[in-house]
């Protein structure tokens, strides 16, 4: 029939191109949204900042999960810290977790294990190595009593 046009069809390559663009836009949006979320290291820094801003003493414990001195200190913290958990914030930092790099730099880590004690005014005291249990308990008791 001479004057009549058939409706045009969308070809398969056109559909694939449109679908590809849609997937690209969805992927870009999802990637951007994921980048906006805080990682564990950011959360640790936020916990430390909050404790300092509230005038609450804090202990930043920087360690690995496999060095002998770190394991000793982890046991000491597990044994002693629960007595002080209501008055002193504990920021537990695994130095081999890449998401913790900001807090590691902030604390100027030189060796592990390292304990950084913050008093209620935010003054900082650093102890490098495995701290004896009684010394750790005494340090926490002093921090808690000033608060």
N, CA, C and O atoms as CSV, one atom per row, in Angstrom:
chain,resi,resn,atom,element,x,y,z
A,1,UNK,N,N,0.823,-1.166,0.000
A,1,UNK,CA,C,0.000,0.000,0.000
A,1,UNK,C,C,0.863,1.222,0.000
A,1,UNK,O,O,1.677,1.446,0.896
A,2,UNK,N,N,0.671,1.987,-1.002
A,2,UNK,CA,C,1.549,3.133,-1.161
A,2,UNK,C,C,1.353,4.232,-0.130
A,2,UNK,O,O,2.482,4.657,-0.374
A,3,UNK,N,N,1.052,4.812,0.521
A,3,UNK,CA,C,0.987,5.939,1.429
A,3,UNK,C,C,0.973,5.543,2.900
A,3,UNK,O,O,0.966,6.401,3.783
A,4,UNK,N,N,0.971,4.283,3.148
A,4,UNK,CA,C,0.890,3.854,4.544
A,4,UNK,C,C,2.272,3.471,5.088
A,4,UNK,O,O,3.017,2.732,4.444
A,5,UNK,N,N,2.607,3.986,6.287
A,5,UNK,CA,C,3.921,3.675,6.899
A,5,UNK,C,C,3.761,2.646,7.999
A,5,UNK,O,O,2.790,2.666,8.756
A,6,UNK,N,N,4.677,1.798,8.072
A,6,UNK,CA,C,4.687,0.811,9.150
A,6,UNK,C,C,5.302,1.440,10.395
A,6,UNK,O,O,6.233,2.238,10.283
A,7,UNK,N,N,4.805,1.101,11.562
A,7,UNK,CA,C,5.434,1.646,12.764
A,7,UNK,C,C,6.882,1.166,12.829
A,7,UNK,O,O,7.182,0.014,12.517
A,8,UNK,N,N,7.759,2.054,13.234
A,8,UNK,CA,C,9.172,1.682,13.287
A,8,UNK,C,C,9.442,0.839,14.529
A,8,UNK,O,O,8.837,1.041,15.582
A,9,UNK,N,N,10.336,-0.080,14.385
A,9,UNK,CA,C,10.736,-0.942,15.498
A,9,UNK,C,C,12.100,-0.492,15.989
A,9,UNK,O,O,12.938,-0.013,15.225
A,10,UNK,N,N,12.293,-0.662,17.289
A,10,UNK,CA,C,13.605,-0.355,17.851
A,10,UNK,C,C,14.470,-1.586,17.663
A,10,UNK,O,O,14.081,-2.699,18.018
A,11,UNK,N,N,15.616,-1.375,17.114
A,11,UNK,CA,C,16.489,-2.505,16.817
A,11,UNK,C,C,17.176,-3.014,18.085
A,11,UNK,O,O,17.286,-2.293,19.077
A,12,UNK,N,N,17.626,-4.239,18.039
A,12,UNK,CA,C,18.310,-4.868,19.163
A,12,UNK,C,C,19.538,-4.077,19.614
A,12,UNK,O,O,19.726,-3.915,20.819
A,13,UNK,N,N,20.392,-3.573,18.702
A,13,UNK,CA,C,21.544,-2.789,19.155
A,13,UNK,C,C,21.125,-1.526,19.917
A,13,UNK,O,O,21.797,-1.127,20.868
A,14,UNK,N,N,20.031,-0.903,19.509
A,14,UNK,CA,C,19.564,0.305,20.195
A,14,UNK,C,C,19.117,-0.047,21.611
A,14,UNK,O,O,19.413,0.685,22.556
A,15,UNK,N,N,18.418,-1.147,21.760
A,15,UNK,CA,C,17.971,-1.582,23.081
A,15,UNK,C,C,19.177,-1.881,23.971
A,15,UNK,O,O,19.189,-1.523,25.149
A,16,UNK,N,N,20.167,-2.525,23.417
A,16,UNK,CA,C,21.372,-2.836,24.194
A,16,UNK,C,C,22.099,-1.565,24.628
A,16,UNK,O,O,22.599,-1.483,25.750
A,17,UNK,N,N,22.156,-0.596,23.756
A,17,UNK,CA,C,22.822,0.670,24.099
A,17,UNK,C,C,22.070,1.380,25.217
A,17,UNK,O,O,22.686,1.862,26.167
A,18,UNK,N,N,20.757,1.449,25.114
A,18,UNK,CA,C,19.943,2.104,26.150
A,18,UNK,C,C,20.093,1.357,27.482
A,18,UNK,O,O,20.251,1.983,28.529
A,19,UNK,N,N,20.043,0.026,27.441
A,19,UNK,CA,C,20.209,-0.769,28.664
A,19,UNK,C,C,21.596,-0.553,29.268
A,19,UNK,O,O,21.734,-0.453,30.487
A,20,UNK,N,N,22.612,-0.480,28.430
A,20,UNK,CA,C,23.972,-0.241,28.912
A,20,UNK,C,C,24.107,1.108,29.596
A,20,UNK,O,O,24.751,1.221,30.639
A,21,UNK,N,N,23.496,2.134,29.006
A,21,UNK,CA,C,23.549,3.477,29.610
A,21,UNK,C,C,22.824,3.462,30.952
A,21,UNK,O,O,23.303,4.043,31.926
A,22,UNK,N,N,21.662,2.793,31.002
A,22,UNK,CA,C,20.912,2.710,32.256
A,22,UNK,C,C,21.741,2.011,33.340
A,22,UNK,O,O,21.795,2.476,34.478
A,23,UNK,N,N,22.380,0.905,32.989
A,23,UNK,CA,C,23.218,0.196,33.957
A,23,UNK,C,C,24.397,1.042,34.407
A,23,UNK,O,O,24.773,1.014,35.578
A,24,UNK,N,N,24.970,1.778,33.500
A,24,UNK,CA,C,26.085,2.657,33.845
A,24,UNK,C,C,25.643,3.729,34.834
A,24,UNK,O,O,26.352,4.018,35.799
A,25,UNK,N,N,24.479,4.317,34.599
A,25,UNK,CA,C,23.959,5.341,35.514
A,25,UNK,C,C,23.647,4.747,36.882
A,25,UNK,O,O,23.959,5.350,37.909
A,26,UNK,N,N,23.035,3.571,36.899
A,26,UNK,CA,C,22.717,2.921,38.171
A,26,UNK,C,C,24.000,2.570,38.919
A,26,UNK,O,O,24.098,2.795,40.125
A,27,UNK,N,N,24.979,2.021,38.209
A,27,UNK,CA,C,26.257,1.674,38.837
A,27,UNK,C,C,26.977,2.888,39.386
A,27,UNK,O,O,27.539,2.836,40.480
A,28,UNK,N,N,26.966,3.982,38.635
A,28,UNK,CA,C,27.615,5.212,39.086
A,28,UNK,C,C,26.943,5.736,40.349
A,28,UNK,O,O,27.620,6.140,41.295
A,29,UNK,N,N,25.624,5.731,40.364
A,29,UNK,CA,C,24.890,6.198,41.539
A,29,UNK,C,C,25.188,5.315,42.746
A,29,UNK,O,O,25.427,5.824,43.842
A,30,UNK,N,N,25.177,4.000,42.556
A,30,UNK,CA,C,25.439,3.072,43.655
A,30,UNK,C,C,26.853,3.243,44.190
A,30,UNK,O,O,27.059,3.237,45.403
A,31,UNK,N,N,27.836,3.397,43.293
A,31,UNK,CA,C,29.227,3.585,43.711
A,31,UNK,C,C,29.387,4.884,44.490
A,31,UNK,O,O,30.072,4.918,45.512
A,32,UNK,N,N,28.760,5.947,44.012
A,32,UNK,CA,C,28.855,7.240,44.689
A,32,UNK,C,C,28.214,7.164,46.069
A,32,UNK,O,O,28.754,7.710,47.031
A,33,UNK,N,N,27.075,6.496,46.175
A,33,UNK,CA,C,26.408,6.353,47.465
A,33,UNK,C,C,27.262,5.550,48.427
A,33,UNK,O,O,27.339,5.880,49.610
A,34,UNK,N,N,27.903,4.504,47.938
A,34,UNK,CA,C,28.760,3.677,48.794
A,34,UNK,C,C,29.948,4.479,49.292
A,34,UNK,O,O,30.393,4.269,50.421
A,35,UNK,N,N,30.463,5.372,48.506
A,35,UNK,CA,C,31.597,6.192,48.906
A,35,UNK,C,C,31.260,7.193,49.993
A,35,UNK,O,O,32.155,7.695,50.673
A,36,UNK,N,N,29.971,7.490,50.166
A,36,UNK,CA,C,29.547,8.450,51.178
A,36,UNK,C,C,29.497,7.837,52.570
A,36,UNK,O,O,29.452,8.563,53.563
A,37,UNK,N,N,29.505,6.510,52.656
A,37,UNK,CA,C,29.418,5.854,53.948
A,37,UNK,C,C,30.768,5.902,54.658
A,37,UNK,O,O,31.823,5.863,54.025
A,38,UNK,N,N,30.712,5.987,55.968
A,38,UNK,CA,C,31.925,6.001,56.764
A,38,UNK,C,C,32.438,4.589,56.941
A,38,UNK,O,O,31.664,3.641,57.068
A,39,UNK,N,N,33.748,4.465,56.948
A,39,UNK,CA,C,34.345,3.176,57.218
A,39,UNK,C,C,34.574,3.014,58.704
A,39,UNK,O,O,34.362,3.964,59.456
A,40,UNK,N,N,35.006,1.829,59.162
A,40,UNK,CA,C,35.239,1.588,60.581
A,40,UNK,C,C,36.253,2.546,61.195
A,40,UNK,O,O,36.092,2.984,62.334
A,41,UNK,N,N,37.295,2.869,60.440
A,41,UNK,CA,C,38.295,3.810,60.960
A,41,UNK,C,C,37.717,5.180,61.214
A,41,UNK,O,O,38.065,5.827,62.201
A,42,UNK,N,N,36.833,5.636,60.332
A,42,UNK,CA,C,36.170,6.921,60.543
A,42,UNK,C,C,35.304,6.873,61.789
A,42,UNK,O,O,35.221,7.850,62.533
A,43,UNK,N,N,34.663,5.741,62.015
A,43,UNK,CA,C,33.830,5.571,63.197
A,43,UNK,C,C,34.676,5.630,64.467
A,43,UNK,O,O,34.265,6.225,65.463
A,44,UNK,N,N,35.850,5.016,64.432
A,44,UNK,CA,C,36.740,5.050,65.596
A,44,UNK,C,C,37.188,6.474,65.899
A,44,UNK,O,O,37.214,6.891,67.058
A,45,UNK,N,N,37.540,7.215,64.858
A,45,UNK,CA,C,37.926,8.615,65.066
A,45,UNK,C,C,36.770,9.420,65.637
A,45,UNK,O,O,36.965,10.257,66.519
A,46,UNK,N,N,35.569,9.168,65.137
A,46,UNK,CA,C,34.386,9.875,65.630
A,46,UNK,C,C,34.139,9.546,67.103
A,46,UNK,O,O,33.762,10.425,67.878
A,47,UNK,N,N,34.349,8.287,67.493
A,47,UNK,CA,C,34.185,7.902,68.896
A,47,UNK,C,C,35.192,8.632,69.777
A,47,UNK,O,O,34.852,9.104,70.862
A,48,UNK,N,N,36.423,8.720,69.307
A,48,UNK,CA,C,37.453,9.430,70.065
A,48,UNK,C,C,37.110,10.909,70.166
A,48,UNK,O,O,37.177,11.487,71.250
A,49,UNK,N,N,36.747,11.520,69.060
A,49,UNK,CA,C,36.389,12.940,69.064
A,49,UNK,C,C,35.204,13.212,69.994
A,49,UNK,O,O,35.179,14.216,70.706
A,50,UNK,N,N,34.225,12.305,69.977
A,50,UNK,CA,C,33.062,12.489,70.836
A,50,UNK,C,C,33.455,12.406,72.313
A,50,UNK,O,O,33.017,13.225,73.119
A,51,UNK,N,N,34.273,11.426,72.663
A,51,UNK,CA,C,34.714,11.294,74.055
A,51,UNK,C,C,35.459,12.553,74.501
A,51,UNK,O,O,35.215,13.074,75.590
A,52,UNK,N,N,36.357,13.031,73.664
A,52,UNK,CA,C,37.127,14.232,74.014
A,52,UNK,C,C,36.203,15.436,74.154
A,52,UNK,O,O,36.338,16.212,75.100
A,53,UNK,N,N,35.265,15.599,73.221
A,53,UNK,CA,C,34.365,16.756,73.276
A,53,UNK,C,C,33.428,16.695,74.484
A,53,UNK,O,O,32.990,17.732,74.982
A,54,UNK,N,N,33.120,15.488,74.956
A,54,UNK,CA,C,32.266,15.326,76.136
A,54,UNK,C,C,33.056,15.380,77.437
A,54,UNK,O,O,32.469,15.296,78.516
A,55,UNK,N,N,34.377,15.519,77.354
A,55,UNK,CA,C,35.203,15.539,78.553
A,55,UNK,C,C,35.310,14.167,79.204
A,55,UNK,O,O,35.503,14.055,80.415
A,56,UNK,N,N,35.182,13.126,78.388
A,56,UNK,CA,C,35.276,11.746,78.877
A,56,UNK,C,C,36.669,11.199,78.564
A,56,UNK,O,O,37.142,11.317,77.433
A,57,UNK,N,N,37.326,10.604,79.557
A,57,UNK,CA,C,38.636,10.000,79.283
A,57,UNK,C,C,38.504,8.892,78.233
A,57,UNK,O,O,37.443,8.286,78.082
A,58,UNK,N,N,39.595,8.644,77.517
A,58,UNK,CA,C,39.588,7.623,76.478
A,58,UNK,C,C,40.948,6.953,76.411
A,58,UNK,O,O,41.973,7.529,76.774
A,59,UNK,N,N,40.924,5.707,75.930
A,59,UNK,CA,C,42.144,4.944,75.680
A,59,UNK,C,C,42.077,4.477,74.239
A,59,UNK,O,O,41.124,3.813,73.832
A,60,UNK,N,N,43.105,4.831,73.467
A,60,UNK,CA,C,43.228,4.318,72.108
A,60,UNK,C,C,44.251,3.190,72.180
A,60,UNK,O,O,45.414,3.406,72.521
A,61,UNK,N,N,43.797,1.987,71.852
A,61,UNK,CA,C,44.634,0.792,71.924
A,61,UNK,C,C,44.948,0.368,70.501
A,61,UNK,O,O,44.086,-0.154,69.794
A,62,UNK,N,N,46.205,0.599,70.079
A,62,UNK,CA,C,46.658,0.260,68.731
A,62,UNK,C,C,47.468,-1.034,68.797
A,62,UNK,O,O,48.438,-1.137,69.548
A,63,UNK,N,N,47.055,-2.015,68.001
A,63,UNK,CA,C,47.675,-3.333,68.079
A,63,UNK,C,C,47.403,-4.117,66.808
A,63,UNK,O,O,46.613,-3.706,65.958
A,64,UNK,N,N,48.074,-5.250,66.699
A,64,UNK,CA,C,47.733,-6.226,65.652
A,64,UNK,C,C,47.081,-7.406,66.370
A,64,UNK,O,O,47.020,-7.454,67.599
A,65,UNK,N,N,46.609,-8.330,65.587
A,65,UNK,CA,C,45.963,-9.497,66.192
A,65,UNK,C,C,46.917,-10.671,66.375
A,65,UNK,O,O,46.529,-11.716,66.897
A,66,UNK,N,N,48.191,-10.496,65.936
A,66,UNK,CA,C,49.078,-11.645,65.980
A,66,UNK,C,C,50.429,-11.429,66.657
A,66,UNK,O,O,51.152,-12.408,66.837
A,67,UNK,N,N,50.813,-10.233,67.039
A,67,UNK,CA,C,52.114,-10.093,67.720
A,67,UNK,C,C,51.967,-10.534,69.179
A,67,UNK,O,O,50.911,-10.346,69.784
A,68,UNK,N,N,53.002,-11.108,69.727
A,68,UNK,CA,C,52.966,-11.671,71.079
A,68,UNK,C,C,52.644,-10.593,72.114
A,68,UNK,O,O,51.764,-10.786,72.952
A,69,UNK,N,N,53.342,-9.472,72.062
A,69,UNK,CA,C,53.093,-8.390,73.031
A,69,UNK,C,C,51.664,-7.845,72.885
A,69,UNK,O,O,51.026,-7.479,73.873
A,70,UNK,N,N,51.176,-7.796,71.649
A,70,UNK,CA,C,49.802,-7.321,71.413
A,70,UNK,C,C,48.794,-8.268,72.043
A,70,UNK,O,O,47.826,-7.830,72.664
A,71,UNK,N,N,49.022,-9.573,71.884
A,71,UNK,CA,C,48.124,-10.562,72.468
A,71,UNK,C,C,48.117,-10.457,73.995
A,71,UNK,O,O,47.069,-10.577,74.628
A,72,UNK,N,N,49.291,-10.234,74.573
A,72,UNK,CA,C,49.377,-10.049,76.034
A,72,UNK,C,C,48.566,-8.831,76.452
A,72,UNK,O,O,47.810,-8.878,77.422
A,73,UNK,N,N,48.731,-7.741,75.710
A,73,UNK,CA,C,48.029,-6.505,76.055
A,73,UNK,C,C,46.528,-6.649,75.816
A,73,UNK,O,O,45.726,-6.091,76.566
A,74,UNK,N,N,46.142,-7.390,74.781
A,74,UNK,CA,C,44.722,-7.629,74.529
A,74,UNK,C,C,44.092,-8.368,75.719
A,74,UNK,O,O,42.960,-8.077,76.106
A,75,UNK,N,N,44.825,-9.314,76.288
A,75,UNK,CA,C,44.317,-10.043,77.448
A,75,UNK,C,C,44.203,-9.118,78.658
A,75,UNK,O,O,43.220,-9.171,79.398
A,76,UNK,N,N,45.210,-8.274,78.853
A,76,UNK,CA,C,45.177,-7.310,79.958
A,76,UNK,C,C,43.976,-6.381,79.821
A,76,UNK,O,O,43.253,-6.141,80.788
A,77,UNK,N,N,43.768,-5.861,78.612
A,77,UNK,CA,C,42.626,-4.966,78.377
A,77,UNK,C,C,41.319,-5.718,78.650
A,77,UNK,O,O,40.416,-5.179,79.291
A,78,UNK,N,N,41.217,-6.950,78.168
A,78,UNK,CA,C,39.999,-7.741,78.377
A,78,UNK,C,C,39.743,-7.994,79.868
A,78,UNK,O,O,38.592,-8.039,80.302
A,79,UNK,N,N,40.811,-8.159,80.645
A,79,UNK,CA,C,40.671,-8.432,82.077
A,79,UNK,C,C,40.351,-7.183,82.890
A,79,UNK,O,O,39.549,-7.241,83.822
A,80,UNK,N,N,40.966,-6.062,82.548
A,80,UNK,CA,C,40.891,-4.863,83.386
A,80,UNK,C,C,39.846,-3.853,82.913
A,80,UNK,O,O,39.125,-3.286,83.735
A,81,UNK,N,N,39.755,-3.623,81.624
A,81,UNK,CA,C,38.895,-2.550,81.111
A,81,UNK,C,C,37.422,-2.635,81.518
A,81,UNK,O,O,36.818,-1.592,81.768
A,82,UNK,N,N,36.816,-3.818,81.597
A,82,UNK,CA,C,35.389,-3.854,81.951
A,82,UNK,C,C,35.038,-3.097,83.239
A,82,UNK,O,O,33.921,-2.598,83.374
A,83,UNK,N,N,35.979,-3.010,84.179
A,83,UNK,CA,C,35.741,-2.257,85.417
A,83,UNK,C,C,35.550,-0.758,85.144
A,83,UNK,O,O,34.948,-0.051,85.952
A,84,UNK,N,N,36.062,-0.280,84.011
A,84,UNK,CA,C,36.068,1.155,83.725
A,84,UNK,C,C,35.252,1.534,82.487
A,84,UNK,O,O,35.253,2.693,82.072
A,85,UNK,N,N,34.565,0.567,81.906
A,85,UNK,CA,C,33.878,0.825,80.645
A,85,UNK,C,C,32.784,1.894,80.746
A,85,UNK,O,O,32.431,2.502,79.735
A,86,UNK,N,N,32.250,2.131,81.928
A,86,UNK,CA,C,31.218,3.158,82.073
A,86,UNK,C,C,31.792,4.566,82.149
A,86,UNK,O,O,31.070,5.540,81.937
A,87,UNK,N,N,33.086,4.683,82.451
A,87,UNK,CA,C,33.665,6.017,82.608
A,87,UNK,C,C,34.778,6.346,81.617
A,87,UNK,O,O,35.163,7.508,81.488
A,88,UNK,N,N,35.296,5.345,80.921
A,88,UNK,CA,C,36.404,5.564,79.985
A,88,UNK,C,C,36.065,4.904,78.649
A,88,UNK,O,O,35.680,3.735,78.608
A,89,UNK,N,N,36.210,5.655,77.565
A,89,UNK,CA,C,35.970,5.107,76.220
A,89,UNK,C,C,37.193,4.310,75.780
A,89,UNK,O,O,38.329,4.734,75.996
A,90,UNK,N,N,36.960,3.169,75.169
A,90,UNK,CA,C,38.038,2.355,74.605
A,90,UNK,C,C,37.910,2.385,73.090
A,90,UNK,O,O,36.875,2.016,72.536
A,91,UNK,N,N,38.974,2.830,72.427
A,91,UNK,CA,C,39.032,2.853,70.969
A,91,UNK,C,C,40.028,1.770,70.566
A,91,UNK,O,O,41.238,1.957,70.689
A,92,UNK,N,N,39.523,0.650,70.089
A,92,UNK,CA,C,40.319,-0.537,69.785
A,92,UNK,C,C,40.684,-0.528,68.301
A,92,UNK,O,O,39.809,-0.657,67.445
A,93,UNK,N,N,41.976,-0.376,67.995
A,93,UNK,CA,C,42.423,-0.179,66.620
A,93,UNK,C,C,43.348,-1.303,66.167
A,93,UNK,O,O,44.458,-1.458,66.678
A,94,UNK,N,N,42.872,-2.084,65.199
A,94,UNK,CA,C,43.702,-3.103,64.564
A,94,UNK,C,C,44.542,-2.389,63.501
A,94,UNK,O,O,43.996,-1.863,62.531
A,95,UNK,N,N,45.847,-2.367,63.677
A,95,UNK,CA,C,46.708,-1.597,62.783
A,95,UNK,C,C,46.812,-2.176,61.378
A,95,UNK,O,O,47.249,-1.484,60.458
A,96,UNK,N,N,46.416,-3.442,61.197
A,96,UNK,CA,C,46.480,-4.040,59.863
A,96,UNK,C,C,45.173,-3.903,59.091
A,96,UNK,O,O,45.067,-4.383,57.962
A,97,UNK,N,N,44.186,-3.259,59.686
A,97,UNK,CA,C,42.936,-2.966,58.987
A,97,UNK,C,C,43.124,-1.637,58.256
A,97,UNK,O,O,43.242,-0.588,58.890
A,98,UNK,N,N,43.151,-1.680,56.933
A,98,UNK,CA,C,43.429,-0.489,56.120
A,98,UNK,C,C,42.459,0.652,56.395
A,98,UNK,O,O,42.813,1.817,56.217
A,99,UNK,N,N,41.259,0.340,56.819
A,99,UNK,CA,C,40.284,1.401,57.085
A,99,UNK,C,C,40.651,2.223,58.321
A,99,UNK,O,O,40.038,3.261,58.572
A,100,UNK,N,N,41.635,1.779,59.090
A,100,UNK,CA,C,42.059,2.498,60.295
A,100,UNK,C,C,43.255,3.426,60.059
A,100,UNK,O,O,43.796,3.980,61.016
A,101,UNK,N,N,43.669,3.603,58.821
A,101,UNK,CA,C,44.870,4.393,58.538
A,101,UNK,C,C,44.810,5.818,59.076
A,101,UNK,O,O,45.825,6.339,59.538
A,102,UNK,N,N,43.647,6.459,59.028
A,102,UNK,CA,C,43.561,7.844,59.510
A,102,UNK,C,C,43.838,7.949,61.002
A,102,UNK,O,O,44.598,8.816,61.434
A,103,UNK,N,N,43.232,7.077,61.787
A,103,UNK,CA,C,43.466,7.148,63.238
A,103,UNK,C,C,44.891,6.718,63.579
A,103,UNK,O,O,45.470,7.215,64.545
A,104,UNK,N,N,45.457,5.807,62.804
A,104,UNK,CA,C,46.845,5.392,63.016
A,104,UNK,C,C,47.780,6.577,62.780
A,104,UNK,O,O,48.696,6.814,63.567
A,105,UNK,N,N,47.550,7.319,61.697
A,105,UNK,CA,C,48.365,8.523,61.435
A,105,UNK,C,C,48.146,9.574,62.513
A,105,UNK,O,O,49.093,10.196,62.996
A,106,UNK,N,N,46.898,9.760,62.878
A,106,UNK,CA,C,46.557,10.760,63.896
A,106,UNK,C,C,47.296,10.480,65.202
A,106,UNK,O,O,47.769,11.403,65.866
A,107,UNK,N,N,47.391,9.205,65.563
A,107,UNK,CA,C,48.048,8.842,66.817
A,107,UNK,C,C,49.560,8.688,66.664
A,107,UNK,O,O,50.252,8.385,67.636
A,108,UNK,N,N,50.073,8.893,65.464
A,108,UNK,CA,C,51.508,8.868,65.186
A,108,UNK,C,C,52.149,7.557,65.643
A,108,UNK,O,O,53.163,7.546,66.342
A,109,UNK,N,N,51.529,6.465,65.229
A,109,UNK,CA,C,51.983,5.134,65.625
A,109,UNK,C,C,53.431,4.891,65.208
A,109,UNK,O,O,53.818,5.141,64.066
A,110,UNK,N,N,54.228,4.395,66.170
A,110,UNK,CA,C,55.621,4.051,65.892
A,110,UNK,C,C,55.897,2.573,66.103
A,110,UNK,O,O,56.752,1.994,65.434
A,111,UNK,N,N,55.170,1.962,67.035
A,111,UNK,CA,C,55.394,0.562,67.379
A,111,UNK,C,C,54.103,0.007,67.979
A,111,UNK,O,O,53.246,0.755,68.450
A,112,UNK,N,N,53.987,-1.308,67.952
A,112,UNK,CA,C,52.809,-1.919,68.565
A,112,UNK,C,C,53.230,-2.896,69.639
A,112,UNK,O,O,54.293,-3.508,69.527
A,113,UNK,N,N,52.437,-3.058,70.666
A,113,UNK,CA,C,51.207,-2.324,70.949
A,113,UNK,C,C,51.511,-0.928,71.478
A,113,UNK,O,O,52.568,-0.680,72.057
A,114,UNK,N,N,50.565,-0.032,71.267
A,114,UNK,CA,C,50.655,1.325,71.788
A,114,UNK,C,C,49.329,1.675,72.447
A,114,UNK,O,O,48.258,1.382,71.916
A,115,UNK,N,N,49.419,2.299,73.602
A,115,UNK,CA,C,48.237,2.796,74.309
A,115,UNK,C,C,48.351,4.313,74.382
A,115,UNK,O,O,49.381,4.848,74.792
A,116,UNK,N,N,47.300,4.993,73.986
A,116,UNK,CA,C,47.261,6.448,74.084
A,116,UNK,C,C,46.120,6.791,75.030
A,116,UNK,O,O,44.958,6.495,74.754
A,117,UNK,N,N,46.464,7.415,76.145
A,117,UNK,CA,C,45.484,7.772,77.167
A,117,UNK,C,C,45.135,9.250,77.026
A,117,UNK,O,O,46.020,10.102,76.949
A,118,UNK,N,N,43.855,9.540,76.994
A,118,UNK,CA,C,43.363,10.920,76.958
A,118,UNK,C,C,42.627,11.188,78.260
A,118,UNK,O,O,41.742,10.423,78.643
A,119,UNK,N,N,42.986,12.271,78.944
A,119,UNK,CA,C,42.257,12.618,80.154
A,119,UNK,C,C,41.002,13.412,79.793
A,119,UNK,O,O,40.698,13.600,78.614
A,120,UNK,N,N,40.290,13.865,80.789
A,120,UNK,CA,C,39.017,14.556,80.561
A,120,UNK,C,C,39.184,15.884,79.821
A,120,UNK,O,O,38.214,16.411,79.277
A,121,UNK,N,N,40.386,16.423,79.796
A,121,UNK,CA,C,40.642,17.671,79.081
A,121,UNK,C,C,41.243,17.433,77.694
A,121,UNK,O,O,41.521,18.382,76.961
A,122,UNK,N,N,41.438,16.180,77.345
A,122,UNK,CA,C,41.985,15.844,76.030
A,122,UNK,C,C,43.498,15.789,75.995
A,122,UNK,O,O,44.084,15.625,74.925
A,123,UNK,N,N,44.159,15.926,77.169
A,123,UNK,CA,C,45.615,15.802,77.216
A,123,UNK,C,C,45.976,14.340,76.960
A,123,UNK,O,O,45.293,13.427,77.423
A,124,UNK,N,N,47.039,14.144,76.230
A,124,UNK,CA,C,47.409,12.845,75.690
A,124,UNK,C,C,48.681,12.322,76.339
A,124,UNK,O,O,49.648,13.063,76.514
A,125,UNK,N,N,48.675,11.034,76.696
A,125,UNK,CA,C,49.860,10.364,77.234
A,125,UNK,C,C,50.010,9.039,76.493
A,125,UNK,O,O,49.049,8.281,76.365
A,126,UNK,N,N,51.225,8.760,76.005
A,126,UNK,CA,C,51.464,7.573,75.182
A,126,UNK,C,C,52.304,6.558,75.943
A,126,UNK,O,O,53.279,6.909,76.608
A,127,UNK,N,N,51.907,5.287,75.832
A,127,UNK,CA,C,52.690,4.190,76.382
A,127,UNK,C,C,52.896,3.195,75.250
A,127,UNK,O,O,51.934,2.747,74.627
A,128,UNK,N,N,54.166,2.845,74.983
A,128,UNK,CA,C,54.489,1.894,73.916
A,128,UNK,C,C,54.931,0.576,74.552
A,128,UNK,O,O,55.770,0.555,75.453
A,129,UNK,N,N,54.357,-0.508,74.071
A,129,UNK,CA,C,54.680,-1.834,74.583
A,129,UNK,C,C,53.524,-2.394,75.388
A,129,UNK,O,O,52.492,-1.744,75.554
A,130,UNK,N,N,53.709,-3.621,75.892
A,130,UNK,CA,C,52.684,-4.254,76.720
A,130,UNK,C,C,52.802,-3.714,78.141
A,130,UNK,O,O,53.812,-3.920,78.814
A,131,UNK,N,N,51.776,-3.034,78.581
A,131,UNK,CA,C,51.763,-2.438,79.917
A,131,UNK,C,C,51.369,-3.516,80.931
A,131,UNK,O,O,50.406,-4.251,80.715
A,132,UNK,N,N,52.103,-3.608,82.021
A,132,UNK,CA,C,51.724,-4.576,83.056
A,132,UNK,C,C,50.292,-4.314,83.541
A,132,UNK,O,O,49.830,-3.173,83.575
A,133,UNK,N,N,49.625,-5.367,83.904
A,133,UNK,CA,C,48.215,-5.309,84.292
A,133,UNK,C,C,47.940,-4.282,85.396
A,133,UNK,O,O,47.004,-3.488,85.294
A,134,UNK,N,N,48.754,-4.304,86.442
A,134,UNK,CA,C,48.535,-3.369,87.558
A,134,UNK,C,C,48.756,-1.920,87.133
A,134,UNK,O,O,48.029,-1.028,87.570
A,135,UNK,N,N,49.738,-1.684,86.297
A,135,UNK,CA,C,49.985,-0.320,85.806
A,135,UNK,C,C,48.812,0.148,84.935
A,135,UNK,O,O,48.398,1.305,85.017
A,136,UNK,N,N,48.286,-0.741,84.113
A,136,UNK,CA,C,47.128,-0.403,83.288
A,136,UNK,C,C,45.927,-0.077,84.180
A,136,UNK,O,O,45.228,0.912,83.956
A,137,UNK,N,N,45.698,-0.913,85.184
A,137,UNK,CA,C,44.587,-0.685,86.116
A,137,UNK,C,C,44.761,0.651,86.839
A,137,UNK,O,O,43.806,1.419,86.959
A,138,UNK,N,N,45.977,0.933,87.323
A,138,UNK,CA,C,46.240,2.201,88.038
A,138,UNK,C,C,46.016,3.406,87.118
A,138,UNK,O,O,45.448,4.413,87.541
A,139,UNK,N,N,46.458,3.306,85.875
A,139,UNK,CA,C,46.295,4.405,84.916
A,139,UNK,C,C,44.809,4.652,84.661
A,139,UNK,O,O,44.362,5.799,84.657
A,140,UNK,N,N,44.049,3.587,84.448
A,140,UNK,CA,C,42.618,3.747,84.235
A,140,UNK,C,C,41.922,4.313,85.469
A,140,UNK,O,O,41.026,5.149,85.355
A,141,UNK,N,N,42.342,3.851,86.655
A,141,UNK,CA,C,41.753,4.354,87.893
A,141,UNK,C,C,41.997,5.847,88.044
A,141,UNK,O,O,41.106,6.583,88.468
A,142,UNK,N,N,43.210,6.303,87.696
A,142,UNK,CA,C,43.508,7.739,87.761
A,142,UNK,C,C,42.641,8.531,86.778
A,142,UNK,O,O,42.102,9.582,87.125
A,143,UNK,N,N,42.513,8.022,85.560
A,143,UNK,CA,C,41.674,8.701,84.575
A,143,UNK,C,C,40.228,8.762,85.035
A,143,UNK,O,O,39.580,9.801,84.909
A,144,UNK,N,N,39.718,7.663,85.564
A,144,UNK,CA,C,38.326,7.610,85.998
A,144,UNK,C,C,38.071,8.504,87.205
A,144,UNK,O,O,36.994,9.090,87.322
A,145,UNK,N,N,39.046,8.616,88.105
A,145,UNK,CA,C,38.839,9.418,89.325
A,145,UNK,C,C,38.824,10.921,89.028
A,145,UNK,O,O,38.210,11.690,89.768
A,146,UNK,N,N,39.486,11.339,87.968
A,146,UNK,CA,C,39.499,12.774,87.611
A,146,UNK,C,C,38.219,13.183,86.912
A,146,UNK,O,O,37.893,14.366,86.826
A,147,UNK,N,N,37.511,12.208,86.422
A,147,UNK,CA,C,36.308,12.507,85.644
A,147,UNK,C,C,35.124,12.770,86.506
A,147,UNK,O,O,34.036,13.037,85.996
